[in-house]
Amino acid sequence: MDGTLTAGGEPVGLGPYGTLLAILKLKDVSDLEFVSVKDIEKALPDNATLQHKVDCLRLLKQAKEARHRLSSVYSSESTTPSILASAITTSTSEDAKSLAGVLRLQPPDGKVWQGTSDKRPATAFLYRVAESARLAALSEMDTWRYLTAVCLQQSQARELDNYLSKNTASDATILDRLQTAELWFNNRWSITNNVDKIYIQLRDINHISFINVEALHDIIVNLQQHARYLNHEIPLTALRRAFLDGLPDWLRQPLLQVHPQATTPLHVMVDWCTSYEESSSRKLTSESVPAEHSPTMICRLNIQGRCTYGTRCRFLHTTSSSATPTPLAGFPTAPPQQAHDEVNVNVKSLLLMPIL
Protein backbone atom coordinates (compact mmCIF):
# COMPACT_ATOMS: atom_id res chain seq x y z
CA MET A 1 0.00 0.00 0.00
CA ASP A 2 2.78 2.40 0.85
CA GLY A 3 4.53 1.84 -2.48
CA THR A 4 1.53 2.21 -4.79
CA LEU A 5 0.64 5.81 -5.50
CA THR A 6 -2.35 7.36 -7.20
CA ALA A 7 -2.20 10.03 -9.87
CA GLY A 8 -2.37 12.64 -7.14
CA GLY A 9 0.58 11.17 -5.30
CA GLU A 10 -1.48 9.71 -2.41
CA PRO A 11 -1.23 6.04 -1.40
CA VAL A 12 -4.02 3.79 -2.67
CA GLY A 13 -6.81 3.32 -0.10
CA LEU A 14 -5.81 6.35 1.95
CA GLY A 15 -7.43 8.97 -0.26
CA PRO A 16 -6.66 12.57 0.67
CA TYR A 17 -5.45 11.60 4.16
CA GLY A 18 -2.12 10.05 3.09
CA THR A 19 -0.08 13.16 3.83
CA LEU A 20 -1.70 13.56 7.26
CA LEU A 21 -1.10 9.91 8.10
CA ALA A 22 2.52 10.25 7.04
CA ILE A 23 3.02 13.26 9.29
CA LEU A 24 1.42 11.47 12.24
CA LYS A 25 3.16 8.17 11.35
CA LEU A 26 -0.14 6.27 11.28
CA LYS A 27 -1.13 3.43 8.94
CA ASP A 28 -4.95 3.49 8.77
CA VAL A 29 -7.51 6.26 8.28
CA SER A 30 -9.59 4.90 11.17
CA ASP A 31 -6.71 5.79 13.50
CA LEU A 32 -7.46 9.47 12.92
CA GLU A 33 -10.54 9.06 15.14
CA PHE A 34 -8.25 9.11 18.17
CA VAL A 35 -6.04 12.02 17.09
CA SER A 36 -6.39 15.41 18.76
CA VAL A 37 -5.28 18.90 17.75
CA LYS A 38 -2.37 18.71 20.18
CA ASP A 39 -1.14 15.55 18.47
CA ILE A 40 -0.97 17.39 15.14
CA GLU A 41 0.85 20.35 16.70
CA LYS A 42 3.47 18.01 18.14
CA ALA A 43 3.89 16.06 14.88
CA LEU A 44 4.36 19.10 12.64
CA PRO A 45 7.93 20.32 12.15
CA ASP A 46 9.01 23.54 13.79
CA ASN A 47 9.20 25.39 10.47
CA ALA A 48 5.63 24.43 9.45
CA THR A 49 3.56 27.35 8.22
CA LEU A 50 0.14 28.30 9.54
CA GLN A 51 -1.42 27.23 6.25
CA HIS A 52 0.15 23.80 6.59
CA LYS A 53 -1.27 23.48 10.10
CA VAL A 54 -4.75 24.57 8.97
CA ASP A 55 -4.70 22.04 6.12
CA CYS A 56 -3.86 19.25 8.52
CA LEU A 57 -6.62 20.28 10.93
CA ARG A 58 -9.11 20.44 8.06
CA LEU A 59 -8.17 16.93 6.95
CA LEU A 60 -8.55 15.67 10.53
CA LYS A 61 -12.02 17.20 10.80
CA GLN A 62 -13.10 15.72 7.46
CA ALA A 63 -11.85 12.29 8.49
CA LYS A 64 -13.83 12.33 11.73
CA GLU A 65 -16.99 13.57 10.03
CA ALA A 66 -16.68 10.86 7.41
CA ARG A 67 -16.62 8.25 10.16
CA HIS A 68 -20.03 9.42 11.42
CA ARG A 69 -21.58 10.01 8.01
CA LEU A 70 -24.48 7.88 6.85
CA SER A 71 -23.21 4.44 5.93
CA SER A 72 -24.66 1.89 3.54
CA VAL A 73 -26.35 -1.43 4.28
CA TYR A 74 -23.85 -3.86 2.78
CA SER A 75 -20.96 -2.04 1.12
CA SER A 76 -19.76 1.34 0.01
CA GLU A 77 -21.03 0.59 -3.49
CA SER A 78 -24.64 0.01 -2.32
CA THR A 79 -27.14 2.78 -3.02
CA THR A 80 -29.56 1.74 -0.24
CA PRO A 81 -29.02 3.87 2.89
CA SER A 82 -28.73 2.10 6.23
CA ILE A 83 -31.91 2.23 8.31
CA LEU A 84 -30.17 1.95 11.66
CA ALA A 85 -27.23 4.15 10.74
CA SER A 86 -29.60 6.96 9.79
CA ALA A 87 -30.68 7.19 13.43
CA ILE A 88 -27.18 7.42 14.88
CA THR A 89 -26.02 10.64 16.48
CA THR A 90 -22.65 11.41 17.98
CA SER A 91 -22.72 10.96 21.76
CA THR A 92 -20.33 10.90 24.67
CA SER A 93 -20.18 9.18 28.02
CA GLU A 94 -21.84 12.22 29.59
CA ASP A 95 -24.80 11.79 27.22
CA ALA A 96 -25.20 8.20 28.37
CA LYS A 97 -25.23 9.26 32.02
CA SER A 98 -27.81 11.97 31.40
CA LEU A 99 -30.01 9.52 29.47
CA ALA A 100 -29.99 7.14 32.42
CA GLY A 101 -31.09 9.99 34.68
CA VAL A 102 -33.88 11.01 32.29
CA LEU A 103 -35.28 7.48 32.14
CA ARG A 104 -35.64 7.49 35.93
CA LEU A 105 -37.95 10.52 35.83
CA GLN A 106 -41.73 10.19 36.06
CA PRO A 107 -44.19 11.62 33.51
CA PRO A 108 -46.49 14.47 34.60
CA ASP A 109 -48.98 13.33 37.27
CA GLY A 110 -47.36 9.89 37.08
CA LYS A 111 -49.19 9.04 33.83
CA VAL A 112 -48.03 9.04 30.23
CA TRP A 113 -50.14 10.82 27.64
CA GLN A 114 -53.32 8.81 26.97
CA GLY A 115 -54.27 10.54 23.74
CA THR A 116 -57.89 11.52 23.14
CA SER A 117 -59.06 9.68 26.26
CA ASP A 118 -56.74 11.71 28.50
CA LYS A 119 -58.65 14.10 30.77
CA ARG A 120 -55.78 16.58 30.74
CA PRO A 121 -55.73 19.20 27.97
CA ALA A 122 -52.87 18.74 25.51
CA THR A 123 -51.58 22.24 26.20
CA ALA A 124 -51.68 21.61 29.96
CA PHE A 125 -49.74 18.38 29.48
CA LEU A 126 -47.00 20.21 27.56
CA TYR A 127 -46.82 22.81 30.33
CA ARG A 128 -46.38 20.02 32.87
CA VAL A 129 -43.63 18.46 30.75
CA ALA A 130 -41.86 21.83 30.62
CA GLU A 131 -42.24 22.25 34.40
CA SER A 132 -40.70 18.85 35.07
CA ALA A 133 -37.83 19.56 32.68
CA ARG A 134 -37.24 22.95 34.30
CA LEU A 135 -37.26 21.52 37.83
CA ALA A 136 -34.84 18.76 36.81
CA ALA A 137 -32.61 21.30 34.99
CA LEU A 138 -32.69 19.27 31.78
CA SER A 139 -30.82 20.36 28.68
CA GLU A 140 -32.40 20.60 25.22
CA MET A 141 -31.37 17.05 24.37
CA ASP A 142 -32.55 15.67 27.73
CA THR A 143 -35.88 17.50 27.40
CA TRP A 144 -36.35 15.87 24.01
CA ARG A 145 -35.54 12.47 25.49
CA TYR A 146 -37.88 13.08 28.42
CA LEU A 147 -40.75 13.96 26.07
CA THR A 148 -40.32 11.06 23.65
CA ALA A 149 -39.05 8.29 25.94
CA VAL A 150 -40.91 9.02 29.19
CA CYS A 151 -44.00 11.16 28.58
CA LEU A 152 -45.30 9.67 25.32
CA GLN A 153 -46.37 6.15 24.52
CA GLN A 154 -44.23 4.27 22.02
CA SER A 155 -46.83 4.52 19.26
CA GLN A 156 -47.15 8.27 19.82
CA ALA A 157 -43.37 8.73 19.73
CA ARG A 158 -43.23 6.84 16.41
CA GLU A 159 -45.97 9.04 15.00
CA LEU A 160 -44.05 12.14 16.07
CA ASP A 161 -40.85 10.82 14.51
CA ASN A 162 -42.62 10.21 11.18
CA TYR A 163 -44.02 13.73 11.26
CA LEU A 164 -40.61 15.25 11.96
CA SER A 165 -38.92 13.27 9.19
CA LYS A 166 -41.37 14.73 6.68
CA ASN A 167 -41.60 18.30 7.99
CA THR A 168 -38.13 19.15 9.29
CA ALA A 169 -34.71 19.28 7.73
CA SER A 170 -32.22 16.52 8.40
CA ASP A 171 -29.86 18.99 10.06
CA ALA A 172 -32.56 20.54 12.28
CA THR A 173 -31.43 21.36 15.80
CA ILE A 174 -32.99 19.88 18.93
CA LEU A 175 -34.63 23.22 19.68
CA ASP A 176 -36.26 23.18 16.24
CA ARG A 177 -37.50 19.66 16.86
CA LEU A 178 -38.99 20.64 20.23
CA GLN A 179 -40.86 23.57 18.72
CA THR A 180 -42.16 21.46 15.84
CA ALA A 181 -43.19 18.70 18.25
CA GLU A 182 -45.17 21.22 20.32
CA LEU A 183 -47.11 22.39 17.26
CA TRP A 184 -47.77 18.80 16.19
CA PHE A 185 -48.89 17.77 19.68
CA ASN A 186 -51.41 20.62 20.04
CA ASN A 187 -52.81 20.06 16.55
CA ARG A 188 -52.93 16.29 16.90
CA TRP A 189 -54.96 16.37 20.12
CA SER A 190 -56.64 19.76 19.84
CA ILE A 191 -59.95 18.14 20.83
CA THR A 192 -58.68 17.86 24.42
CA ASN A 193 -58.10 21.62 24.69
CA ASN A 194 -61.67 22.21 25.81
CA VAL A 195 -62.66 24.19 28.90
CA ASP A 196 -66.08 22.50 29.02
CA LYS A 197 -64.40 19.19 29.84
CA ILE A 198 -62.76 20.81 32.85
CA TYR A 199 -66.15 21.95 34.18
CA ILE A 200 -67.51 18.44 33.63
CA GLN A 201 -64.70 17.06 35.80
CA LEU A 202 -65.53 19.65 38.47
CA ARG A 203 -69.18 18.57 38.49
CA ASP A 204 -68.18 14.91 38.71
CA ILE A 205 -66.44 15.45 42.06
CA ASN A 206 -68.43 13.80 44.88
CA HIS A 207 -67.97 12.60 48.44
CA ILE A 208 -68.01 8.91 47.45
CA SER A 209 -64.40 9.05 46.25
CA PHE A 210 -63.28 11.22 49.21
CA ILE A 211 -59.88 10.25 50.63
CA ASN A 212 -58.85 13.30 52.62
CA VAL A 213 -59.02 17.08 52.37
CA GLU A 214 -55.55 17.42 50.89
CA ALA A 215 -56.25 14.98 48.03
CA LEU A 216 -59.53 16.75 47.23
CA HIS A 217 -57.80 20.12 47.20
CA ASP A 218 -55.08 18.81 44.84
CA ILE A 219 -57.71 17.66 42.32
CA ILE A 220 -59.43 21.05 42.31
CA VAL A 221 -56.16 23.00 42.06
CA ASN A 222 -55.02 20.85 39.13
CA LEU A 223 -58.27 21.52 37.26
CA GLN A 224 -57.94 25.23 38.01
CA GLN A 225 -54.39 25.21 36.63
CA HIS A 226 -55.49 23.32 33.51
CA ALA A 227 -58.05 26.04 32.81
CA ARG A 228 -55.40 28.73 33.26
CA TYR A 229 -53.20 27.00 30.71
CA LEU A 230 -56.12 27.46 28.30
CA ASN A 231 -56.35 31.17 29.25
CA HIS A 232 -59.52 30.69 31.31
CA GLU A 233 -60.14 31.48 35.00
CA ILE A 234 -62.69 29.32 36.84
CA PRO A 235 -64.95 31.41 39.13
CA LEU A 236 -64.50 31.03 42.88
CA THR A 237 -68.13 29.92 43.26
CA ALA A 238 -67.54 26.93 40.98
CA LEU A 239 -64.42 25.91 42.89
CA ARG A 240 -66.25 26.29 46.22
CA ARG A 241 -69.20 24.22 45.02
CA ALA A 242 -66.90 21.45 43.78
CA PHE A 243 -65.06 21.43 47.13
CA LEU A 244 -68.31 21.17 49.10
CA ASP A 245 -69.59 18.39 46.83
CA GLY A 246 -66.44 16.40 47.49
CA LEU A 247 -66.75 16.58 51.30
CA PRO A 248 -68.63 13.95 53.34
CA ASP A 249 -71.57 15.11 55.47
CA TRP A 250 -69.67 14.91 58.77
CA LEU A 251 -67.23 17.48 57.38
CA ARG A 252 -69.48 19.59 55.16
CA GLN A 253 -72.13 20.49 57.77
CA PRO A 254 -69.77 21.91 60.43
CA LEU A 255 -67.88 23.79 57.70
CA LEU A 256 -71.05 25.54 56.53
CA GLN A 257 -71.88 26.48 60.11
CA VAL A 258 -68.52 28.22 60.51
CA HIS A 259 -68.13 29.59 56.94
CA PRO A 260 -71.60 29.97 55.40
CA GLN A 261 -70.54 32.88 53.19
CA ALA A 262 -70.32 32.20 49.46
CA THR A 263 -67.29 34.49 49.21
CA THR A 264 -65.07 32.51 51.59
CA PRO A 265 -61.70 31.86 49.89
CA LEU A 266 -60.99 28.26 49.01
CA HIS A 267 -57.74 28.11 51.00
CA VAL A 268 -59.58 29.24 54.16
CA MET A 269 -62.07 26.40 53.78
CA VAL A 270 -59.29 23.92 53.12
CA ASP A 271 -57.33 25.00 56.22
CA TRP A 272 -60.41 24.77 58.44
CA CYS A 273 -61.39 21.33 57.11
CA THR A 274 -57.84 20.04 57.52
CA SER A 275 -57.76 21.18 61.15
CA TYR A 276 -61.20 19.72 61.82
CA GLU A 277 -60.23 16.45 60.15
CA GLU A 278 -57.12 16.15 62.31
CA SER A 279 -59.03 16.90 65.53
CA SER A 280 -61.68 14.32 64.61
CA SER A 281 -58.96 11.78 63.95
CA ARG A 282 -57.42 12.41 67.39
CA LYS A 283 -60.83 12.06 69.05
CA LEU A 284 -61.50 8.75 67.30
CA THR A 285 -58.07 7.53 68.37
CA SER A 286 -58.70 8.41 72.02
CA GLU A 287 -62.10 6.69 71.97
CA SER A 288 -60.57 3.51 70.57
CA VAL A 289 -58.14 3.06 73.51
CA PRO A 290 -58.26 -0.55 74.88
CA ALA A 291 -60.09 -1.20 78.15
CA GLU A 292 -56.89 -1.94 80.04
CA HIS A 293 -55.63 1.58 79.21
CA SER A 294 -58.89 3.38 80.11
CA PRO A 295 -59.10 5.35 83.39
CA THR A 296 -60.35 3.39 86.42
CA MET A 297 -60.55 6.16 89.04
CA ILE A 298 -63.85 8.03 89.29
CA CYS A 299 -63.78 11.81 88.90
CA ARG A 300 -65.13 13.31 92.14
CA LEU A 301 -65.67 16.71 90.52
CA ASN A 302 -67.91 15.08 87.90
CA ILE A 303 -70.02 13.46 90.64
CA GLN A 304 -70.46 16.90 92.19
CA GLY A 305 -71.18 18.41 88.77
CA ARG A 306 -68.13 20.70 88.91
CA CYS A 307 -65.71 19.05 86.39
CA THR A 308 -64.81 21.44 83.55
CA TYR A 309 -62.51 19.10 81.58
CA GLY A 310 -65.25 17.14 79.84
CA THR A 311 -63.94 14.40 77.53
CA ARG A 312 -60.35 15.53 78.16
CA CYS A 313 -60.55 14.53 81.84
CA ARG A 314 -58.17 11.68 82.74
CA PHE A 315 -60.59 10.27 85.34
CA LEU A 316 -63.70 8.19 84.75
CA HIS A 317 -66.94 10.15 84.42
CA THR A 318 -69.91 8.26 85.92
CA THR A 319 -72.76 8.86 88.36
CA SER A 320 -72.50 7.92 92.03
CA SER A 321 -75.44 5.54 91.76
CA SER A 322 -73.86 3.55 88.96
CA ALA A 323 -70.49 3.32 90.68
CA THR A 324 -69.91 0.07 92.49
CA PRO A 325 -68.45 0.70 95.97
CA THR A 326 -65.08 -0.85 96.53
CA PRO A 327 -64.96 -3.05 99.66
CA LEU A 328 -62.49 -2.03 102.34
CA ALA A 329 -59.40 -4.14 102.78
CA GLY A 330 -59.51 -6.63 105.69
CA PHE A 331 -63.33 -6.89 105.74
CA PRO A 332 -64.41 -9.53 103.24
CA THR A 333 -68.02 -9.31 102.18
CA ALA A 334 -70.35 -12.28 102.00
CA PRO A 335 -72.98 -12.92 99.35
CA PRO A 336 -76.42 -11.35 100.10
CA GLN A 337 -78.22 -14.66 100.85
CA GLN A 338 -75.44 -15.86 103.16
CA ALA A 339 -75.49 -12.57 105.06
CA HIS A 340 -79.30 -12.81 105.47
CA ASP A 341 -79.04 -16.34 106.95
CA GLU A 342 -76.36 -15.27 109.39
CA VAL A 343 -78.59 -12.44 110.63
CA ASN A 344 -81.49 -14.89 111.26
CA VAL A 345 -79.23 -17.24 113.22
CA ASN A 346 -77.99 -14.41 115.42
CA VAL A 347 -81.56 -13.30 116.19
CA LYS A 348 -82.64 -16.81 117.16
CA SER A 349 -79.63 -17.25 119.45
CA LEU A 350 -80.49 -14.02 121.24
CA LEU A 351 -84.11 -15.13 121.86
CA LEU A 352 -83.05 -18.48 123.33
CA MET A 353 -80.52 -17.02 125.75
CA PRO A 354 -81.67 -17.25 129.45
CA ILE A 355 -82.56 -14.04 131.16
CA LEU A 356 -80.21 -13.36 134.05
C-alpha positions as CSV (number, residue, x, y, z in Angstrom):
1,M,0.0,0.0,0.0
2,D,2.8,2.4,0.8
3,G,4.5,1.8,-2.5
4,T,1.5,2.2,-4.8
5,L,0.6,5.8,-5.5
6,T,-2.4,7.4,-7.2
7,A,-2.2,10.0,-9.9
8,G,-2.4,12.6,-7.1
9,G,0.6,11.2,-5.3
10,E,-1.5,9.7,-2.4
11,P,-1.2,6.0,-1.4
12,V,-4.0,3.8,-2.7
13,G,-6.8,3.3,-0.1
14,L,-5.8,6.3,2.0
15,G,-7.4,9.0,-0.3
16,P,-6.7,12.6,0.7
17,Y,-5.5,11.6,4.2
18,G,-2.1,10.0,3.1
19,T,-0.1,13.2,3.8
20,L,-1.7,13.6,7.3
21,L,-1.1,9.9,8.1
22,A,2.5,10.2,7.0
23,I,3.0,13.3,9.3
24,L,1.4,11.5,12.2
25,K,3.2,8.2,11.3
26,L,-0.1,6.3,11.3
27,K,-1.1,3.4,8.9
28,D,-5.0,3.5,8.8
29,V,-7.5,6.3,8.3
30,S,-9.6,4.9,11.2
31,D,-6.7,5.8,13.5
32,L,-7.5,9.5,12.9
33,E,-10.5,9.1,15.1
34,F,-8.3,9.1,18.2
35,V,-6.0,12.0,17.1
36,S,-6.4,15.4,18.8
37,V,-5.3,18.9,17.7
38,K,-2.4,18.7,20.2
39,D,-1.1,15.6,18.5
40,I,-1.0,17.4,15.1
41,E,0.9,20.3,16.7
42,K,3.5,18.0,18.1
43,A,3.9,16.1,14.9
44,L,4.4,19.1,12.6
45,P,7.9,20.3,12.2
46,D,9.0,23.5,13.8
47,N,9.2,25.4,10.5
48,A,5.6,24.4,9.4
49,T,3.6,27.3,8.2
50,L,0.1,28.3,9.5
51,Q,-1.4,27.2,6.2
52,H,0.2,23.8,6.6
53,K,-1.3,23.5,10.1
54,V,-4.8,24.6,9.0
55,D,-4.7,22.0,6.1
56,C,-3.9,19.2,8.5
57,L,-6.6,20.3,10.9
58,R,-9.1,20.4,8.1
59,L,-8.2,16.9,7.0
60,L,-8.6,15.7,10.5
61,K,-12.0,17.2,10.8
62,Q,-13.1,15.7,7.5
63,A,-11.9,12.3,8.5
64,K,-13.8,12.3,11.7
65,E,-17.0,13.6,10.0
66,A,-16.7,10.9,7.4
67,R,-16.6,8.3,10.2
68,H,-20.0,9.4,11.4
69,R,-21.6,10.0,8.0
70,L,-24.5,7.9,6.9
71,S,-23.2,4.4,5.9
72,S,-24.7,1.9,3.5
73,V,-26.4,-1.4,4.3
74,Y,-23.9,-3.9,2.8
75,S,-21.0,-2.0,1.1
76,S,-19.8,1.3,0.0
77,E,-21.0,0.6,-3.5
78,S,-24.6,0.0,-2.3
79,T,-27.1,2.8,-3.0
80,T,-29.6,1.7,-0.2
81,P,-29.0,3.9,2.9
82,S,-28.7,2.1,6.2
83,I,-31.9,2.2,8.3
84,L,-30.2,2.0,11.7
85,A,-27.2,4.2,10.7
86,S,-29.6,7.0,9.8
87,A,-30.7,7.2,13.4
88,I,-27.2,7.4,14.9
89,T,-26.0,10.6,16.5
90,T,-22.6,11.4,18.0
91,S,-22.7,11.0,21.8
92,T,-20.3,10.9,24.7
93,S,-20.2,9.2,28.0
94,E,-21.8,12.2,29.6
95,D,-24.8,11.8,27.2
96,A,-25.2,8.2,28.4
97,K,-25.2,9.3,32.0
98,S,-27.8,12.0,31.4
99,L,-30.0,9.5,29.5
100,A,-30.0,7.1,32.4
101,G,-31.1,10.0,34.7
102,V,-33.9,11.0,32.3
103,L,-35.3,7.5,32.1
104,R,-35.6,7.5,35.9
105,L,-38.0,10.5,35.8
106,Q,-41.7,10.2,36.1
107,P,-44.2,11.6,33.5
108,P,-46.5,14.5,34.6
109,D,-49.0,13.3,37.3
110,G,-47.4,9.9,37.1
111,K,-49.2,9.0,33.8
112,V,-48.0,9.0,30.2
113,W,-50.1,10.8,27.6
114,Q,-53.3,8.8,27.0
115,G,-54.3,10.5,23.7
116,T,-57.9,11.5,23.1
117,S,-59.1,9.7,26.3
118,D,-56.7,11.7,28.5
119,K,-58.6,14.1,30.8
120,R,-55.8,16.6,30.7
121,P,-55.7,19.2,28.0
122,A,-52.9,18.7,25.5
123,T,-51.6,22.2,26.2
124,A,-51.7,21.6,30.0
125,F,-49.7,18.4,29.5
126,L,-47.0,20.2,27.6
127,Y,-46.8,22.8,30.3
128,R,-46.4,20.0,32.9
129,V,-43.6,18.5,30.7
130,A,-41.9,21.8,30.6
131,E,-42.2,22.3,34.4
132,S,-40.7,18.8,35.1
133,A,-37.8,19.6,32.7
134,R,-37.2,22.9,34.3
135,L,-37.3,21.5,37.8
136,A,-34.8,18.8,36.8
137,A,-32.6,21.3,35.0
138,L,-32.7,19.3,31.8
139,S,-30.8,20.4,28.7
140,E,-32.4,20.6,25.2
141,M,-31.4,17.0,24.4
142,D,-32.5,15.7,27.7
143,T,-35.9,17.5,27.4
144,W,-36.3,15.9,24.0
145,R,-35.5,12.5,25.5
146,Y,-37.9,13.1,28.4
147,L,-40.7,14.0,26.1
148,T,-40.3,11.1,23.7
149,A,-39.0,8.3,25.9
150,V,-40.9,9.0,29.2
151,C,-44.0,11.2,28.6
152,L,-45.3,9.7,25.3
153,Q,-46.4,6.1,24.5
154,Q,-44.2,4.3,22.0
155,S,-46.8,4.5,19.3
156,Q,-47.1,8.3,19.8
157,A,-43.4,8.7,19.7
158,R,-43.2,6.8,16.4
159,E,-46.0,9.0,15.0
160,L,-44.0,12.1,16.1
161,D,-40.8,10.8,14.5
162,N,-42.6,10.2,11.2
163,Y,-44.0,13.7,11.3
164,L,-40.6,15.2,12.0
165,S,-38.9,13.3,9.2
166,K,-41.4,14.7,6.7
167,N,-41.6,18.3,8.0
168,T,-38.1,19.1,9.3
169,A,-34.7,19.3,7.7
170,S,-32.2,16.5,8.4
171,D,-29.9,19.0,10.1
172,A,-32.6,20.5,12.3
173,T,-31.4,21.4,15.8
174,I,-33.0,19.9,18.9
175,L,-34.6,23.2,19.7
176,D,-36.3,23.2,16.2
177,R,-37.5,19.7,16.9
178,L,-39.0,20.6,20.2
179,Q,-40.9,23.6,18.7
180,T,-42.2,21.5,15.8
181,A,-43.2,18.7,18.3
182,E,-45.2,21.2,20.3
183,L,-47.1,22.4,17.3
184,W,-47.8,18.8,16.2
185,F,-48.9,17.8,19.7
186,N,-51.4,20.6,20.0
187,N,-52.8,20.1,16.5
188,R,-52.9,16.3,16.9
189,W,-55.0,16.4,20.1
190,S,-56.6,19.8,19.8
191,I,-59.9,18.1,20.8
192,T,-58.7,17.9,24.4
193,N,-58.1,21.6,24.7
194,N,-61.7,22.2,25.8
195,V,-62.7,24.2,28.9
196,D,-66.1,22.5,29.0
197,K,-64.4,19.2,29.8
198,I,-62.8,20.8,32.8
199,Y,-66.1,22.0,34.2
200,I,-67.5,18.4,33.6
201,Q,-64.7,17.1,35.8
202,L,-65.5,19.7,38.5
203,R,-69.2,18.6,38.5
204,D,-68.2,14.9,38.7
205,I,-66.4,15.4,42.1
206,N,-68.4,13.8,44.9
207,H,-68.0,12.6,48.4
208,I,-68.0,8.9,47.4
209,S,-64.4,9.1,46.3
210,F,-63.3,11.2,49.2
211,I,-59.9,10.2,50.6
212,N,-58.9,13.3,52.6
213,V,-59.0,17.1,52.4
214,E,-55.5,17.4,50.9
215,A,-56.2,15.0,48.0
216,L,-59.5,16.8,47.2
217,H,-57.8,20.1,47.2
218,D,-55.1,18.8,44.8
219,I,-57.7,17.7,42.3
220,I,-59.4,21.1,42.3
221,V,-56.2,23.0,42.1
222,N,-55.0,20.9,39.1
223,L,-58.3,21.5,37.3
224,Q,-57.9,25.2,38.0
225,Q,-54.4,25.2,36.6
226,H,-55.5,23.3,33.5
227,A,-58.0,26.0,32.8
228,R,-55.4,28.7,33.3
229,Y,-53.2,27.0,30.7
230,L,-56.1,27.5,28.3
231,N,-56.4,31.2,29.2
232,H,-59.5,30.7,31.3
233,E,-60.1,31.5,35.0
234,I,-62.7,29.3,36.8
235,P,-64.9,31.4,39.1
236,L,-64.5,31.0,42.9
237,T,-68.1,29.9,43.3
238,A,-67.5,26.9,41.0
239,L,-64.4,25.9,42.9
240,R,-66.2,26.3,46.2
241,R,-69.2,24.2,45.0
242,A,-66.9,21.4,43.8
243,F,-65.1,21.4,47.1
244,L,-68.3,21.2,49.1
245,D,-69.6,18.4,46.8
246,G,-66.4,16.4,47.5
247,L,-66.8,16.6,51.3
248,P,-68.6,14.0,53.3
249,D,-71.6,15.1,55.5
250,W,-69.7,14.9,58.8
251,L,-67.2,17.5,57.4
252,R,-69.5,19.6,55.2
253,Q,-72.1,20.5,57.8
254,P,-69.8,21.9,60.4
255,L,-67.9,23.8,57.7
256,L,-71.1,25.5,56.5
257,Q,-71.9,26.5,60.1
258,V,-68.5,28.2,60.5
259,H,-68.1,29.6,56.9
260,P,-71.6,30.0,55.4
261,Q,-70.5,32.9,53.2
262,A,-70.3,32.2,49.5
263,T,-67.3,34.5,49.2
264,T,-65.1,32.5,51.6
265,P,-61.7,31.9,49.9
266,L,-61.0,28.3,49.0
267,H,-57.7,28.1,51.0
268,V,-59.6,29.2,54.2
269,M,-62.1,26.4,53.8
270,V,-59.3,23.9,53.1
271,D,-57.3,25.0,56.2
272,W,-60.4,24.8,58.4
273,C,-61.4,21.3,57.1
274,T,-57.8,20.0,57.5
275,S,-57.8,21.2,61.2
276,Y,-61.2,19.7,61.8
277,E,-60.2,16.5,60.2
278,E,-57.1,16.1,62.3
279,S,-59.0,16.9,65.5
280,S,-61.7,14.3,64.6
281,S,-59.0,11.8,63.9
282,R,-57.4,12.4,67.4
283,K,-60.8,12.1,69.0
284,L,-61.5,8.8,67.3
285,T,-58.1,7.5,68.4
286,S,-58.7,8.4,72.0
287,E,-62.1,6.7,72.0
288,S,-60.6,3.5,70.6
289,V,-58.1,3.1,73.5
290,P,-58.3,-0.5,74.9
291,A,-60.1,-1.2,78.2
292,E,-56.9,-1.9,80.0
293,H,-55.6,1.6,79.2
294,S,-58.9,3.4,80.1
295,P,-59.1,5.4,83.4
296,T,-60.4,3.4,86.4
297,M,-60.5,6.2,89.0
298,I,-63.8,8.0,89.3
299,C,-63.8,11.8,88.9
300,R,-65.1,13.3,92.1
301,L,-65.7,16.7,90.5
302,N,-67.9,15.1,87.9
303,I,-70.0,13.5,90.6
304,Q,-70.5,16.9,92.2
305,G,-71.2,18.4,88.8
306,R,-68.1,20.7,88.9
307,C,-65.7,19.1,86.4
308,T,-64.8,21.4,83.5
309,Y,-62.5,19.1,81.6
310,G,-65.3,17.1,79.8
311,T,-63.9,14.4,77.5
312,R,-60.4,15.5,78.2
313,C,-60.5,14.5,81.8
314,R,-58.2,11.7,82.7
315,F,-60.6,10.3,85.3
316,L,-63.7,8.2,84.7
317,H,-66.9,10.1,84.4
318,T,-69.9,8.3,85.9
319,T,-72.8,8.9,88.4
320,S,-72.5,7.9,92.0
321,S,-75.4,5.5,91.8
322,S,-73.9,3.5,89.0
323,A,-70.5,3.3,90.7
324,T,-69.9,0.1,92.5
325,P,-68.4,0.7,96.0
326,T,-65.1,-0.9,96.5
327,P,-65.0,-3.1,99.7
328,L,-62.5,-2.0,102.3
329,A,-59.4,-4.1,102.8
330,G,-59.5,-6.6,105.7
331,F,-63.3,-6.9,105.7
332,P,-64.4,-9.5,103.2
333,T,-68.0,-9.3,102.2
334,A,-70.3,-12.3,102.0
335,P,-73.0,-12.9,99.3
336,P,-76.4,-11.3,100.1
337,Q,-78.2,-14.7,100.9
338,Q,-75.4,-15.9,103.2
339,A,-75.5,-12.6,105.1
340,H,-79.3,-12.8,105.5
341,D,-79.0,-16.3,106.9
342,E,-76.4,-15.3,109.4
343,V,-78.6,-12.4,110.6
344,N,-81.5,-14.9,111.3
345,V,-79.2,-17.2,113.2
346,N,-78.0,-14.4,115.4
347,V,-81.6,-13.3,116.2
348,K,-82.6,-16.8,117.2
349,S,-79.6,-17.2,119.4
350,L,-80.5,-14.0,121.2
351,L,-84.1,-15.1,121.9
352,L,-83.1,-18.5,123.3
353,M,-80.5,-17.0,125.7
354,P,-81.7,-17.2,129.4
355,I,-82.6,-14.0,131.2
356,L,-80.2,-13.4,134.1
